[in-house]
Amino acid sequence: MCWRNGVAEREKKLYSDTRNPQILQLKDYKRILLATPLRWLDVAVTGGGEPLLYKDIIPLFNFLERLRFNCLLTTNGVLINDQILEVILNYKNTFDCAISVNAASAQTYKIVNGADDFMRVLGVIKEMVKKKREEEGAGKVLFKDRIIDGNPKI
């Protein structure tokens, strides 16, 4: 579901139900991370759907920062709000954010994702680059996803 912007109610419920044994709790993540060898420096927050649906994502990022881990967040970008953006931009270690856009135009994006969030996601990317340039004098954006505009099957 990570590549789609419309979040199914079933997925919202799965991530918000703190009693669900399938979802690791913050205490579980902390226990795992504290047992991690010191030579490991990077943590990728990805997989199993949209990681920003996880209710304790900000406390998890804060915990990773305290342990001096570098962080990679893979997201579709739709749920990046001001609070998440602040965490990403102020993270003391390296924080890479991979945003899956899946299309090169708003029209194709809506067809592929079933939602009209193309301009919002691009706005988030622009804001991240702008703020990084203001702080550090440079910004880096890597477009890794394949661009599917022009595909006659869509």
PyMOL commands that place a pseudoatom at each C-alpha (Angstrom):
pseudoatom trace, name=CA, resn=MET, resi=1, chain=A, elem=C, hetatm=0, pos=[0.000, 0.000, 0.000]
pseudoatom trace, name=CA, resn=CYS, resi=2, chain=A, elem=C, hetatm=0, pos=[3.039, 2.283, 0.293]
pseudoatom trace, name=CA, resn=TRP, resi=3, chain=A, elem=C, hetatm=0, pos=[2.829, 3.320, -3.363]
pseudoatom trace, name=CA, resn=ARG, resi=4, chain=A, elem=C, hetatm=0, pos=[-0.767, 4.504, -3.037]
pseudoatom trace, name=CA, resn=ASN, resi=5, chain=A, elem=C, hetatm=0, pos=[-1.928, 7.726, -1.489]
pseudoatom trace, name=CA, resn=GLY, resi=6, chain=A, elem=C, hetatm=0, pos=[-5.445, 6.651, -0.590]
pseudoatom trace, name=CA, resn=VAL, resi=7, chain=A, elem=C, hetatm=0, pos=[-5.067, 4.899, 2.733]
pseudoatom trace, name=CA, resn=ALA, resi=8, chain=A, elem=C, hetatm=0, pos=[-7.523, 2.078, 3.225]
pseudoatom trace, name=CA, resn=GLU, resi=9, chain=A, elem=C, hetatm=0, pos=[-9.564, 2.141, 6.418]
pseudoatom trace, name=CA, resn=ARG, resi=10, chain=A, elem=C, hetatm=0, pos=[-8.326, -1.376, 7.198]
pseudoatom trace, name=CA, resn=GLU, resi=11, chain=A, elem=C, hetatm=0, pos=[-4.717, -0.166, 7.088]
pseudoatom trace, name=CA, resn=LYS, resi=12, chain=A, elem=C, hetatm=0, pos=[-5.481, 2.915, 9.206]
pseudoatom trace, name=CA, resn=LYS, resi=13, chain=A, elem=C, hetatm=0, pos=[-7.109, 0.667, 11.812]
pseudoatom trace, name=CA, resn=LEU, resi=14, chain=A, elem=C, hetatm=0, pos=[-4.225, -1.815, 11.739]
pseudoatom trace, name=CA, resn=TYR, resi=15, chain=A, elem=C, hetatm=0, pos=[-1.664, 0.895, 12.462]
pseudoatom trace, name=CA, resn=SER, resi=16, chain=A, elem=C, hetatm=0, pos=[-3.729, 2.708, 15.095]
pseudoatom trace, name=CA, resn=ASP, resi=17, chain=A, elem=C, hetatm=0, pos=[-4.744, -0.349, 17.151]
pseudoatom trace, name=CA, resn=THR, resi=18, chain=A, elem=C, hetatm=0, pos=[-2.153, -0.496, 19.934]
pseudoatom trace, name=CA, resn=ARG, resi=19, chain=A, elem=C, hetatm=0, pos=[-3.433, -3.899, 21.043]
pseudoatom trace, name=CA, resn=ASN, resi=20, chain=A, elem=C, hetatm=0, pos=[-2.738, -5.515, 17.676]
pseudoatom trace, name=CA, resn=PRO, resi=21, chain=A, elem=C, hetatm=0, pos=[0.053, -8.094, 18.256]
pseudoatom trace, name=CA, resn=GLN, resi=22, chain=A, elem=C, hetatm=0, pos=[1.175, -7.739, 14.615]
pseudoatom trace, name=CA, resn=ILE, resi=23, chain=A, elem=C, hetatm=0, pos=[2.329, -4.165, 15.199]
pseudoatom trace, name=CA, resn=LEU, resi=24, chain=A, elem=C, hetatm=0, pos=[5.563, -3.625, 17.109]
pseudoatom trace, name=CA, resn=GLN, resi=25, chain=A, elem=C, hetatm=0, pos=[5.176, -1.128, 19.904]
pseudoatom trace, name=CA, resn=LEU, resi=26, chain=A, elem=C, hetatm=0, pos=[7.675, 1.639, 20.634]
pseudoatom trace, name=CA, resn=LYS, resi=27, chain=A, elem=C, hetatm=0, pos=[9.010, -0.365, 23.596]
pseudoatom trace, name=CA, resn=ASP, resi=28, chain=A, elem=C, hetatm=0, pos=[9.707, -3.290, 21.220]
pseudoatom trace, name=CA, resn=TYR, resi=29, chain=A, elem=C, hetatm=0, pos=[11.645, -1.063, 18.816]
pseudoatom trace, name=CA, resn=LYS, resi=30, chain=A, elem=C, hetatm=0, pos=[13.633, 0.415, 21.705]
pseudoatom trace, name=CA, resn=ARG, resi=31, chain=A, elem=C, hetatm=0, pos=[14.560, -3.038, 23.006]
pseudoatom trace, name=CA, resn=ILE, resi=32, chain=A, elem=C, hetatm=0, pos=[15.703, -4.146, 19.538]
pseudoatom trace, name=CA, resn=LEU, resi=33, chain=A, elem=C, hetatm=0, pos=[17.676, -0.955, 18.897]
pseudoatom trace, name=CA, resn=LEU, resi=34, chain=A, elem=C, hetatm=0, pos=[19.400, -1.044, 22.291]
pseudoatom trace, name=CA, resn=ALA, resi=35, chain=A, elem=C, hetatm=0, pos=[20.596, -4.570, 21.496]
pseudoatom trace, name=CA, resn=THR, resi=36, chain=A, elem=C, hetatm=0, pos=[22.026, -3.444, 18.142]
pseudoatom trace, name=CA, resn=PRO, resi=37, chain=A, elem=C, hetatm=0, pos=[25.833, -3.544, 17.882]
pseudoatom trace, name=CA, resn=LEU, resi=38, chain=A, elem=C, hetatm=0, pos=[27.438, -0.098, 18.123]
pseudoatom trace, name=CA, resn=ARG, resi=39, chain=A, elem=C, hetatm=0, pos=[29.068, -0.485, 14.718]
pseudoatom trace, name=CA, resn=TRP, resi=40, chain=A, elem=C, hetatm=0, pos=[25.633, -0.343, 13.081]
pseudoatom trace, name=CA, resn=LEU, resi=41, chain=A, elem=C, hetatm=0, pos=[24.881, 3.266, 12.294]
pseudoatom trace, name=CA, resn=ASP, resi=42, chain=A, elem=C, hetatm=0, pos=[21.977, 3.238, 9.868]
pseudoatom trace, name=CA, resn=VAL, resi=43, chain=A, elem=C, hetatm=0, pos=[18.297, 2.438, 10.297]
pseudoatom trace, name=CA, resn=ALA, resi=44, chain=A, elem=C, hetatm=0, pos=[15.842, 2.295, 7.393]
pseudoatom trace, name=CA, resn=VAL, resi=45, chain=A, elem=C, hetatm=0, pos=[12.245, 3.064, 8.335]
pseudoatom trace, name=CA, resn=THR, resi=46, chain=A, elem=C, hetatm=0, pos=[10.339, 1.350, 5.539]
pseudoatom trace, name=CA, resn=GLY, resi=47, chain=A, elem=C, hetatm=0, pos=[8.333, -1.695, 4.545]
pseudoatom trace, name=CA, resn=GLY, resi=48, chain=A, elem=C, hetatm=0, pos=[4.987, -3.137, 5.508]
pseudoatom trace, name=CA, resn=GLY, resi=49, chain=A, elem=C, hetatm=0, pos=[3.104, -0.105, 4.204]
pseudoatom trace, name=CA, resn=GLU, resi=50, chain=A, elem=C, hetatm=0, pos=[3.383, 3.614, 4.862]
pseudoatom trace, name=CA, resn=PRO, resi=51, chain=A, elem=C, hetatm=0, pos=[5.678, 4.116, 7.901]
pseudoatom trace, name=CA, resn=LEU, resi=52, chain=A, elem=C, hetatm=0, pos=[4.174, 7.512, 8.722]
pseudoatom trace, name=CA, resn=LEU, resi=53, chain=A, elem=C, hetatm=0, pos=[0.937, 5.741, 9.683]
pseudoatom trace, name=CA, resn=TYR, resi=54, chain=A, elem=C, hetatm=0, pos=[2.760, 4.317, 12.707]
pseudoatom trace, name=CA, resn=LYS, resi=55, chain=A, elem=C, hetatm=0, pos=[1.364, 6.272, 15.655]
pseudoatom trace, name=CA, resn=ASP, resi=56, chain=A, elem=C, hetatm=0, pos=[4.716, 6.491, 17.485]
pseudoatom trace, name=CA, resn=ILE, resi=57, chain=A, elem=C, hetatm=0, pos=[6.807, 7.472, 14.474]
pseudoatom trace, name=CA, resn=ILE, resi=58, chain=A, elem=C, hetatm=0, pos=[8.028, 10.774, 15.960]
pseudoatom trace, name=CA, resn=PRO, resi=59, chain=A, elem=C, hetatm=0, pos=[9.054, 9.222, 19.304]
pseudoatom trace, name=CA, resn=LEU, resi=60, chain=A, elem=C, hetatm=0, pos=[10.799, 6.482, 17.298]
pseudoatom trace, name=CA, resn=PHE, resi=61, chain=A, elem=C, hetatm=0, pos=[12.721, 9.094, 15.265]
pseudoatom trace, name=CA, resn=ASN, resi=62, chain=A, elem=C, hetatm=0, pos=[13.632, 10.904, 18.510]
pseudoatom trace, name=CA, resn=PHE, resi=63, chain=A, elem=C, hetatm=0, pos=[14.897, 7.651, 20.017]
pseudoatom trace, name=CA, resn=LEU, resi=64, chain=A, elem=C, hetatm=0, pos=[16.970, 6.883, 16.898]
pseudoatom trace, name=CA, resn=GLU, resi=65, chain=A, elem=C, hetatm=0, pos=[18.448, 10.368, 17.096]
pseudoatom trace, name=CA, resn=ARG, resi=66, chain=A, elem=C, hetatm=0, pos=[19.401, 9.933, 20.769]
pseudoatom trace, name=CA, resn=LEU, resi=67, chain=A, elem=C, hetatm=0, pos=[21.202, 6.694, 19.839]
pseudoatom trace, name=CA, resn=ARG, resi=68, chain=A, elem=C, hetatm=0, pos=[23.000, 8.609, 17.036]
pseudoatom trace, name=CA, resn=PHE, resi=69, chain=A, elem=C, hetatm=0, pos=[21.625, 6.447, 14.243]
pseudoatom trace, name=CA, resn=ASN, resi=70, chain=A, elem=C, hetatm=0, pos=[21.465, 7.735, 10.683]
pseudoatom trace, name=CA, resn=CYS, resi=71, chain=A, elem=C, hetatm=0, pos=[17.937, 7.354, 9.378]
pseudoatom trace, name=CA, resn=LEU, resi=72, chain=A, elem=C, hetatm=0, pos=[16.370, 6.595, 5.999]
pseudoatom trace, name=CA, resn=LEU, resi=73, chain=A, elem=C, hetatm=0, pos=[12.626, 7.110, 5.673]
pseudoatom trace, name=CA, resn=THR, resi=74, chain=A, elem=C, hetatm=0, pos=[10.871, 5.693, 2.606]
pseudoatom trace, name=CA, resn=THR, resi=75, chain=A, elem=C, hetatm=0, pos=[7.425, 7.237, 2.173]
pseudoatom trace, name=CA, resn=ASN, resi=76, chain=A, elem=C, hetatm=0, pos=[4.935, 8.355, -0.441]
pseudoatom trace, name=CA, resn=GLY, resi=77, chain=A, elem=C, hetatm=0, pos=[5.162, 11.846, 1.110]
pseudoatom trace, name=CA, resn=VAL, resi=78, chain=A, elem=C, hetatm=0, pos=[1.442, 12.382, 1.604]
pseudoatom trace, name=CA, resn=LEU, resi=79, chain=A, elem=C, hetatm=0, pos=[1.562, 12.253, 5.403]
pseudoatom trace, name=CA, resn=ILE, resi=80, chain=A, elem=C, hetatm=0, pos=[4.581, 14.545, 5.810]
pseudoatom trace, name=CA, resn=ASN, resi=81, chain=A, elem=C, hetatm=0, pos=[3.174, 17.432, 7.824]
pseudoatom trace, name=CA, resn=ASP, resi=82, chain=A, elem=C, hetatm=0, pos=[4.915, 20.345, 9.564]
pseudoatom trace, name=CA, resn=GLN, resi=83, chain=A, elem=C, hetatm=0, pos=[5.725, 18.211, 12.628]
pseudoatom trace, name=CA, resn=ILE, resi=84, chain=A, elem=C, hetatm=0, pos=[7.322, 15.397, 10.569]
pseudoatom trace, name=CA, resn=LEU, resi=85, chain=A, elem=C, hetatm=0, pos=[9.136, 17.954, 8.408]
pseudoatom trace, name=CA, resn=GLU, resi=86, chain=A, elem=C, hetatm=0, pos=[10.591, 19.585, 11.523]
pseudoatom trace, name=CA, resn=VAL, resi=87, chain=A, elem=C, hetatm=0, pos=[11.910, 16.227, 12.766]
pseudoatom trace, name=CA, resn=ILE, resi=88, chain=A, elem=C, hetatm=0, pos=[13.492, 15.465, 9.379]
pseudoatom trace, name=CA, resn=LEU, resi=89, chain=A, elem=C, hetatm=0, pos=[15.101, 18.886, 9.002]
pseudoatom trace, name=CA, resn=ASN, resi=90, chain=A, elem=C, hetatm=0, pos=[16.373, 19.147, 12.585]
pseudoatom trace, name=CA, resn=TYR, resi=91, chain=A, elem=C, hetatm=0, pos=[17.641, 15.568, 12.946]
pseudoatom trace, name=CA, resn=LYS, resi=92, chain=A, elem=C, hetatm=0, pos=[21.197, 15.812, 14.293]
pseudoatom trace, name=CA, resn=ASN, resi=93, chain=A, elem=C, hetatm=0, pos=[22.564, 12.873, 12.299]
pseudoatom trace, name=CA, resn=THR, resi=94, chain=A, elem=C, hetatm=0, pos=[21.998, 12.038, 8.644]
pseudoatom trace, name=CA, resn=PHE, resi=95, chain=A, elem=C, hetatm=0, pos=[18.300, 11.773, 7.779]
pseudoatom trace, name=CA, resn=ASP, resi=96, chain=A, elem=C, hetatm=0, pos=[17.581, 10.733, 4.201]
pseudoatom trace, name=CA, resn=CYS, resi=97, chain=A, elem=C, hetatm=0, pos=[14.015, 10.815, 3.000]
pseudoatom trace, name=CA, resn=ALA, resi=98, chain=A, elem=C, hetatm=0, pos=[13.077, 8.794, -0.102]
pseudoatom trace, name=CA, resn=ILE, resi=99, chain=A, elem=C, hetatm=0, pos=[9.724, 9.961, -1.454]
pseudoatom trace, name=CA, resn=SER, resi=100, chain=A, elem=C, hetatm=0, pos=[8.006, 7.756, -4.046]
pseudoatom trace, name=CA, resn=VAL, resi=101, chain=A, elem=C, hetatm=0, pos=[6.251, 10.021, -6.520]
pseudoatom trace, name=CA, resn=ASN, resi=102, chain=A, elem=C, hetatm=0, pos=[5.309, 7.367, -9.141]
pseudoatom trace, name=CA, resn=ALA, resi=103, chain=A, elem=C, hetatm=0, pos=[4.451, 9.825, -11.943]
pseudoatom trace, name=CA, resn=ALA, resi=104, chain=A, elem=C, hetatm=0, pos=[5.695, 12.924, -13.716]
pseudoatom trace, name=CA, resn=SER, resi=105, chain=A, elem=C, hetatm=0, pos=[2.380, 14.760, -13.964]
pseudoatom trace, name=CA, resn=ALA, resi=106, chain=A, elem=C, hetatm=0, pos=[-0.638, 15.378, -11.751]
pseudoatom trace, name=CA, resn=GLN, resi=107, chain=A, elem=C, hetatm=0, pos=[-2.889, 13.638, -14.268]
pseudoatom trace, name=CA, resn=THR, resi=108, chain=A, elem=C, hetatm=0, pos=[-0.868, 10.415, -14.332]
pseudoatom trace, name=CA, resn=TYR, resi=109, chain=A, elem=C, hetatm=0, pos=[-0.324, 10.551, -10.562]
pseudoatom trace, name=CA, resn=LYS, resi=110, chain=A, elem=C, hetatm=0, pos=[-4.083, 10.603, -9.996]
pseudoatom trace, name=CA, resn=ILE, resi=111, chain=A, elem=C, hetatm=0, pos=[-4.579, 7.635, -12.335]
pseudoatom trace, name=CA, resn=VAL, resi=112, chain=A, elem=C, hetatm=0, pos=[-1.815, 5.586, -10.703]
pseudoatom trace, name=CA, resn=ASN, resi=113, chain=A, elem=C, hetatm=0, pos=[-2.538, 6.460, -7.063]
pseudoatom trace, name=CA, resn=GLY, resi=114, chain=A, elem=C, hetatm=0, pos=[-6.255, 7.148, -7.091]
pseudoatom trace, name=CA, resn=ALA, resi=115, chain=A, elem=C, hetatm=0, pos=[-5.697, 10.449, -5.282]
pseudoatom trace, name=CA, resn=ASP, resi=116, chain=A, elem=C, hetatm=0, pos=[-4.965, 14.022, -6.327]
pseudoatom trace, name=CA, resn=ASP, resi=117, chain=A, elem=C, hetatm=0, pos=[-1.959, 14.690, -4.066]
pseudoatom trace, name=CA, resn=PHE, resi=118, chain=A, elem=C, hetatm=0, pos=[0.719, 15.273, -6.718]
pseudoatom trace, name=CA, resn=MET, resi=119, chain=A, elem=C, hetatm=0, pos=[1.120, 19.014, -6.088]
pseudoatom trace, name=CA, resn=ARG, resi=120, chain=A, elem=C, hetatm=0, pos=[1.066, 18.521, -2.303]
pseudoatom trace, name=CA, resn=VAL, resi=121, chain=A, elem=C, hetatm=0, pos=[3.860, 15.918, -2.465]
pseudoatom trace, name=CA, resn=LEU, resi=122, chain=A, elem=C, hetatm=0, pos=[5.916, 18.116, -4.812]
pseudoatom trace, name=CA, resn=GLY, resi=123, chain=A, elem=C, hetatm=0, pos=[5.326, 21.004, -2.395]
pseudoatom trace, name=CA, resn=VAL, resi=124, chain=A, elem=C, hetatm=0, pos=[6.728, 18.909, 0.463]
pseudoatom trace, name=CA, resn=ILE, resi=125, chain=A, elem=C, hetatm=0, pos=[9.819, 18.066, -1.598]
pseudoatom trace, name=CA, resn=LYS, resi=126, chain=A, elem=C, hetatm=0, pos=[10.333, 21.726, -2.549]
pseudoatom trace, name=CA, resn=GLU, resi=127, chain=A, elem=C, hetatm=0, pos=[9.948, 22.830, 1.069]
pseudoatom trace, name=CA, resn=MET, resi=128, chain=A, elem=C, hetatm=0, pos=[12.489, 20.254, 2.251]
pseudoatom trace, name=CA, resn=VAL, resi=129, chain=A, elem=C, hetatm=0, pos=[15.036, 21.343, -0.369]
pseudoatom trace, name=CA, resn=LYS, resi=130, chain=A, elem=C, hetatm=0, pos=[14.417, 25.044, 0.311]
pseudoatom trace, name=CA, resn=LYS, resi=131, chain=A, elem=C, hetatm=0, pos=[14.886, 24.695, 4.074]
pseudoatom trace, name=CA, resn=LYS, resi=132, chain=A, elem=C, hetatm=0, pos=[17.990, 22.532, 3.678]
pseudoatom trace, name=CA, resn=ARG, resi=133, chain=A, elem=C, hetatm=0, pos=[19.520, 25.094, 1.312]
pseudoatom trace, name=CA, resn=GLU, resi=134, chain=A, elem=C, hetatm=0, pos=[18.782, 27.911, 3.765]
pseudoatom trace, name=CA, resn=GLU, resi=135, chain=A, elem=C, hetatm=0, pos=[20.502, 26.021, 6.573]
pseudoatom trace, name=CA, resn=GLU, resi=136, chain=A, elem=C, hetatm=0, pos=[23.383, 24.335, 4.791]
pseudoatom trace, name=CA, resn=GLY, resi=137, chain=A, elem=C, hetatm=0, pos=[23.734, 26.055, 1.445]
pseudoatom trace, name=CA, resn=ALA, resi=138, chain=A, elem=C, hetatm=0, pos=[22.928, 22.873, -0.477]
pseudoatom trace, name=CA, resn=GLY, resi=139, chain=A, elem=C, hetatm=0, pos=[20.090, 20.482, -1.076]
pseudoatom trace, name=CA, resn=LYS, resi=140, chain=A, elem=C, hetatm=0, pos=[20.080, 17.030, -2.633]
pseudoatom trace, name=CA, resn=VAL, resi=141, chain=A, elem=C, hetatm=0, pos=[17.179, 15.352, -4.369]
pseudoatom trace, name=CA, resn=LEU, resi=142, chain=A, elem=C, hetatm=0, pos=[17.467, 11.926, -5.942]
pseudoatom trace, name=CA, resn=PHE, resi=143, chain=A, elem=C, hetatm=0, pos=[14.742, 10.818, -8.327]
pseudoatom trace, name=CA, resn=LYS, resi=144, chain=A, elem=C, hetatm=0, pos=[15.038, 7.062, -8.283]
pseudoatom trace, name=CA, resn=ASP, resi=145, chain=A, elem=C, hetatm=0, pos=[11.521, 5.933, -9.192]
pseudoatom trace, name=CA, resn=ARG, resi=146, chain=A, elem=C, hetatm=0, pos=[10.705, 5.117, -12.749]
pseudoatom trace, name=CA, resn=ILE, resi=147, chain=A, elem=C, hetatm=0, pos=[8.615, 7.732, -14.512]
pseudoatom trace, name=CA, resn=ILE, resi=148, chain=A, elem=C, hetatm=0, pos=[5.567, 6.166, -16.105]
pseudoatom trace, name=CA, resn=ASP, resi=149, chain=A, elem=C, hetatm=0, pos=[4.120, 9.061, -18.101]
pseudoatom trace, name=CA, resn=GLY, resi=150, chain=A, elem=C, hetatm=0, pos=[3.676, 8.192, -21.719]
pseudoatom trace, name=CA, resn=ASN, resi=151, chain=A, elem=C, hetatm=0, pos=[2.817, 4.575, -20.937]
pseudoatom trace, name=CA, resn=PRO, resi=152, chain=A, elem=C, hetatm=0, pos=[-0.188, 3.849, -23.216]
pseudoatom trace, name=CA, resn=LYS, resi=153, chain=A, elem=C, hetatm=0, pos=[-1.501, 1.238, -20.756]
pseudoatom trace, name=CA, resn=ILE, resi=154, chain=A, elem=C, hetatm=0, pos=[-2.276, 3.879, -18.123]
for i in range(1, 154): cmd.bond("trace and resi %d" % i, "trace and resi %d" % (i + 1))
show_as sticks, trace
zoom trace
